[in-house]
Amino acid sequence: MYKPKDFIETEHGLRFAVVAEGSETGMIRCFLRYIFQDGRWRKVATETANGYLRAYFPQYLFHSAELDADLHAVDRLAIIRHYSPTAVLQTLLQQADADPVLADLRQLCGLLQAEGIPNDNLGITGSLLIGLQNPDSDIDLLCYDRCLFHQLRRTVQNLIEQRHCQPLSDADWRESYRRRACDELSLEEYIRHERRKFNKAMINRRKFDITLVSADARVAEKRFRKLGPVRIEAVISDDSHAFDYPAEFALDHAEIACAVSFTATYSGQAQTGERVSIAGQLEQDQHGGKRIVIGSDREAAGEYIKVLW
């Protein structure tokens, strides 16, 4: 089974990040993140990835009828390697390697295990998953159980209070904001939303993030079509799936049932009872239900969720 945040590799020297659970018409929905050029792997931005595939491998360009979105996809038969986050994490934890990133990973997982978080329920993604980390790499942990994820968030808060981990500094927050490129939020707004999530912290001055990957059949069974951009204000009526991938926020709104974010910036962004401003793409499913999607493309320009404090 292919899950979001997995990586897959093809014989053409391409590594894709999986972006959706399961498959569609036998294709694994994903997005190109690395290409092998001049003897090394090179990370590519969205436009570069799209242009590269248009020029050399158009067979990987894909329009998802389920999501009504243009992305990339790879036929199962074209996959030569599947990078499983859970399997790779177990391998990395068993290695006796002097790599400073791996040393911090092992220390972090040891702290979590001591707090009752079993490592076999976790995974690793990002550069560590595919062996391309460098001394400045972050640690991107995955959790596949919603209850355990919220236990993890409480554990991170406790580890900060116990000074085993550190909160992000002002400089760390500025760098995180720069990398997220969420221009629709000011730096102050971004930090105010992020501080209360407890899904990121520092260990030995290395940033780590924890992401929930939780399959939701309710989303997989539906087909959506885009109706155009929309901006609304509403009250969050249920935040139970606020940290899922994609994040979902039920809305107390006359026409729109929920907001769904495929952009990590807005995961856990709002809580039940809070009034929010939301901008995104309005979509309708085959039953007439409507939702707002934030992150209809990788840049999510002009799309956001803001709490109206």
C-alpha positions as CSV (number, residue, x, y, z in Angstrom):
1,M,0.0,0.0,0.0
2,Y,1.3,3.4,-1.0
3,K,0.6,6.2,1.5
4,P,1.2,10.0,1.5
5,K,4.8,10.9,2.4
6,D,6.2,7.7,1.0
7,F,8.7,8.0,-1.9
8,I,8.9,6.0,-5.1
9,E,11.6,5.8,-7.7
10,T,11.6,5.0,-11.4
11,E,14.2,3.7,-13.7
12,H,14.5,7.1,-15.3
13,G,16.3,8.6,-12.2
14,L,13.2,10.2,-10.8
15,R,12.0,10.2,-7.2
16,F,8.5,11.2,-6.4
17,A,6.7,12.0,-3.1
18,V,3.4,10.1,-2.8
19,V,0.6,12.6,-2.2
20,A,-2.6,10.5,-1.9
21,E,-3.6,7.2,-0.4
22,G,-3.9,4.1,-2.7
23,S,-4.1,4.4,-6.5
24,E,-6.3,5.8,-9.3
25,T,-6.7,3.8,-12.5
26,G,-3.6,1.8,-11.4
27,M,-1.5,5.0,-11.0
28,I,0.2,6.2,-7.8
29,R,-0.5,9.9,-7.4
30,C,2.6,11.8,-6.5
31,F,4.8,14.7,-7.2
32,L,8.4,14.8,-8.6
33,R,10.8,16.0,-5.9
34,Y,14.3,14.7,-7.1
35,I,16.0,14.1,-10.4
36,F,19.3,12.3,-11.0
37,Q,21.6,14.6,-13.0
38,D,25.3,14.9,-13.5
39,G,26.0,12.0,-11.1
40,R,23.9,13.4,-8.2
41,W,20.3,13.7,-7.0
42,R,18.9,17.3,-7.3
43,K,15.8,18.6,-5.5
44,V,13.5,20.4,-7.9
45,A,10.8,23.0,-7.3
46,T,7.3,22.7,-8.7
47,E,7.7,24.6,-11.9
48,T,11.0,22.9,-12.6
49,A,9.4,19.5,-12.0
50,N,6.5,20.2,-14.3
51,G,8.8,21.6,-17.0
52,Y,11.2,18.7,-16.8
53,L,8.4,16.1,-17.1
54,R,6.8,18.0,-20.0
55,A,10.1,18.0,-21.8
56,Y,11.3,14.5,-21.1
57,F,8.7,12.2,-19.4
58,P,5.2,13.5,-20.2
59,Q,3.8,10.0,-19.3
60,Y,4.1,11.0,-15.6
61,L,1.9,14.1,-15.9
62,F,-1.6,13.2,-14.7
63,H,-5.0,14.8,-14.1
64,S,-6.7,13.2,-11.1
65,A,-10.4,12.8,-11.8
66,E,-11.0,12.0,-8.1
67,L,-9.3,15.2,-7.0
68,D,-9.9,17.3,-10.1
69,A,-6.3,18.3,-9.9
70,D,-3.2,18.2,-12.1
71,L,-0.3,16.4,-10.5
72,H,2.0,13.5,-11.3
73,A,1.4,9.8,-11.3
74,V,3.5,6.6,-11.8
75,D,2.2,3.3,-13.0
76,R,2.8,0.6,-10.4
77,L,4.8,-1.4,-12.9
78,A,7.2,1.5,-13.5
79,I,8.3,1.7,-9.8
80,I,11.7,0.2,-9.2
81,R,11.9,1.2,-5.5
82,H,9.4,2.0,-2.8
83,Y,10.8,3.9,0.2
84,S,8.6,2.9,3.2
85,P,8.9,5.4,6.1
86,T,8.3,2.8,8.8
87,A,10.8,0.3,7.4
88,V,13.5,2.9,6.7
89,L,13.1,4.4,10.2
90,Q,13.7,1.0,11.8
91,T,16.8,0.5,9.7
92,L,18.2,4.0,10.6
93,L,17.7,3.4,14.3
94,Q,19.7,0.2,14.1
95,Q,22.7,1.7,12.3
96,A,25.8,2.6,14.2
97,D,26.6,5.7,12.2
98,A,28.4,8.8,13.2
99,D,26.2,11.0,10.9
100,P,25.0,13.9,13.2
101,V,21.5,13.8,11.7
102,L,21.1,10.1,12.5
103,A,22.6,10.7,16.0
104,D,19.9,13.3,16.7
105,L,17.2,11.1,15.2
106,R,18.2,8.2,17.5
107,Q,18.3,10.5,20.5
108,L,14.9,11.9,19.7
109,C,13.3,8.5,19.2
110,G,14.9,7.3,22.4
111,L,13.3,10.2,24.3
112,L,10.0,9.5,22.7
113,Q,10.2,5.8,23.6
114,A,11.1,6.6,27.2
115,E,7.8,8.6,27.3
116,G,5.8,5.7,26.0
117,I,5.8,6.3,22.3
118,P,6.8,3.1,20.5
119,N,9.1,3.6,17.5
120,D,7.4,0.9,15.5
121,N,4.4,3.2,15.1
122,L,6.5,6.0,13.6
123,G,8.1,6.6,10.2
124,I,10.6,9.0,8.6
125,T,10.2,11.1,5.5
126,G,12.1,13.9,3.7
127,S,15.8,13.6,2.9
128,L,16.4,11.0,5.6
129,L,13.9,8.6,4.0
130,I,15.9,8.5,0.7
131,G,19.4,8.9,2.2
132,L,20.0,12.4,1.0
133,Q,20.4,14.2,4.3
134,N,23.1,16.7,4.9
135,P,24.4,18.1,8.2
136,D,21.7,20.8,8.2
137,S,18.8,18.5,7.4
138,D,15.6,18.6,9.5
139,I,14.0,15.4,11.0
140,D,10.6,14.7,9.5
141,L,8.8,12.1,11.6
142,L,5.5,10.5,10.6
143,C,2.8,9.0,12.8
144,Y,0.0,6.8,11.5
145,D,-2.4,6.8,14.4
146,R,-4.5,9.8,15.4
147,C,-4.6,9.1,19.1
148,L,-0.9,8.4,19.2
149,F,-0.2,11.6,17.3
150,H,-1.9,13.7,19.9
151,Q,0.0,11.9,22.6
152,L,3.1,12.8,20.7
153,R,2.2,16.5,20.7
154,R,1.7,16.4,24.5
155,T,5.1,14.5,24.8
156,V,6.9,17.2,22.7
157,Q,5.4,19.8,25.0
158,N,6.7,17.9,28.0
159,L,10.1,17.3,26.5
160,I,10.4,21.1,26.0
161,E,9.4,21.8,29.6
162,Q,12.0,19.2,30.8
163,R,14.6,20.9,28.5
164,H,15.3,17.6,26.7
165,C,14.2,19.5,23.6
166,Q,14.1,23.2,22.8
167,P,11.3,25.5,21.4
168,L,12.0,27.2,18.1
169,S,13.9,30.5,18.6
170,D,12.8,33.7,16.8
171,A,15.4,33.0,14.1
172,D,14.1,29.5,13.7
173,W,10.5,30.8,13.3
174,R,11.7,33.3,10.7
175,E,13.4,30.5,8.7
176,S,10.4,28.2,9.0
177,Y,8.2,31.0,7.8
178,R,10.5,31.7,4.9
179,R,10.5,28.1,3.8
180,R,6.7,27.8,4.1
181,A,6.3,30.8,1.8
182,C,2.8,31.5,3.3
183,D,2.6,35.2,2.2
184,E,-1.1,35.4,3.2
185,L,0.0,35.3,6.9
186,S,2.3,37.8,8.4
187,L,5.2,36.5,10.4
188,E,3.5,37.3,13.6
189,E,0.3,35.6,12.5
190,Y,2.2,32.5,11.4
191,I,4.1,32.2,14.7
192,R,0.9,32.8,16.8
193,H,-0.8,29.9,15.0
194,E,2.2,27.6,15.1
195,R,3.3,27.9,18.7
196,R,0.2,26.1,20.1
197,K,0.4,23.1,17.7
198,F,3.4,21.4,19.4
199,N,4.2,19.4,16.3
200,K,7.7,20.9,15.9
201,A,10.6,21.6,18.1
202,M,14.4,21.4,18.2
203,I,16.8,18.7,19.4
204,N,20.4,19.8,19.7
205,R,19.4,22.8,17.6
206,R,18.1,20.7,14.8
207,K,14.4,21.2,13.9
208,F,12.1,18.2,13.9
209,D,8.5,18.0,12.7
210,I,5.8,15.4,13.4
211,T,3.1,14.8,10.8
212,L,0.0,12.6,11.1
213,V,-0.7,10.4,8.1
214,S,-4.2,8.9,8.7
215,A,-6.2,7.3,5.9
216,D,-9.8,8.5,5.7
217,A,-12.2,6.5,3.5
218,R,-14.7,9.4,3.5
219,V,-12.4,11.4,1.3
220,A,-11.4,8.5,-1.0
221,E,-15.0,7.6,-1.9
222,K,-15.8,11.0,-3.2
223,R,-15.1,12.8,-6.6
224,F,-14.8,16.5,-6.7
225,R,-15.0,19.2,-9.3
226,K,-13.7,22.8,-8.9
227,L,-16.2,25.7,-8.8
228,G,-13.7,28.5,-8.5
229,P,-11.9,30.6,-5.8
230,V,-13.9,31.6,-2.7
231,R,-13.3,33.5,0.6
232,I,-15.5,33.1,3.6
233,E,-15.7,33.5,7.4
234,A,-17.1,30.6,9.5
235,V,-16.8,29.0,12.9
236,I,-15.0,25.6,13.3
237,S,-17.6,23.1,14.4
238,D,-15.2,20.1,14.7
239,D,-11.4,19.9,14.7
240,S,-11.1,16.1,15.1
241,H,-9.3,15.7,11.8
242,A,-7.4,19.0,11.9
243,F,-4.0,17.3,11.8
244,D,-4.8,14.7,9.3
245,Y,-3.4,14.6,5.8
246,P,-5.2,16.3,4.3
247,A,-6.3,18.3,7.3
248,E,-10.1,18.7,7.6
249,F,-12.1,21.3,9.5
250,A,-15.9,21.0,9.8
251,L,-17.6,24.3,9.4
252,D,-20.7,25.9,10.8
253,H,-21.7,27.4,7.5
254,A,-24.9,27.5,5.5
255,E,-23.5,26.1,2.3
256,I,-20.0,24.7,2.8
257,A,-19.5,21.6,5.0
258,C,-15.7,21.8,5.6
259,A,-12.3,23.1,4.7
260,V,-9.6,20.7,3.6
261,S,-5.9,21.6,3.5
262,F,-3.3,19.7,1.6
263,T,-0.7,22.3,2.7
264,A,1.2,21.5,5.9
265,T,1.2,25.1,7.0
266,Y,-2.5,25.0,7.8
267,S,-2.5,21.6,9.5
268,G,-3.9,22.0,13.0
269,Q,-4.5,25.7,12.2
270,A,-7.8,26.2,14.1
271,Q,-9.7,24.7,16.9
272,T,-13.4,23.9,17.6
273,G,-15.4,27.1,18.4
274,E,-12.9,29.5,16.7
275,R,-14.0,31.9,14.0
276,V,-11.8,31.8,10.9
277,S,-11.2,33.4,7.6
278,I,-10.6,30.9,4.8
279,A,-9.6,31.4,1.2
280,G,-9.3,28.5,-1.3
281,Q,-10.9,26.7,-4.1
282,L,-14.6,25.8,-3.8
283,E,-15.3,22.2,-4.8
284,Q,-18.4,20.1,-5.1
285,D,-18.7,16.3,-4.8
286,Q,-21.0,14.0,-6.8
287,H,-23.6,14.3,-4.1
288,G,-23.7,18.1,-4.1
289,G,-21.7,18.6,-0.9
290,K,-19.3,21.5,-1.0
291,R,-15.8,22.1,0.6
292,I,-13.0,24.6,0.4
293,V,-9.6,23.3,-0.6
294,I,-6.5,25.0,0.6
295,G,-3.4,23.8,-1.3
296,S,-5.1,23.1,-4.6
297,D,-1.6,23.3,-6.0
298,R,1.7,23.1,-4.3
299,E,2.2,26.9,-3.9
300,A,-1.3,27.6,-2.6
301,A,-1.0,31.2,-3.6
302,G,-3.7,33.3,-2.1
303,E,-5.1,30.4,-0.1
304,Y,-5.1,30.3,3.7
305,I,-6.8,29.6,7.0
306,K,-6.6,32.4,9.7
307,V,-8.1,32.4,13.1
308,L,-9.8,35.7,13.8
309,W,-8.3,36.3,17.2
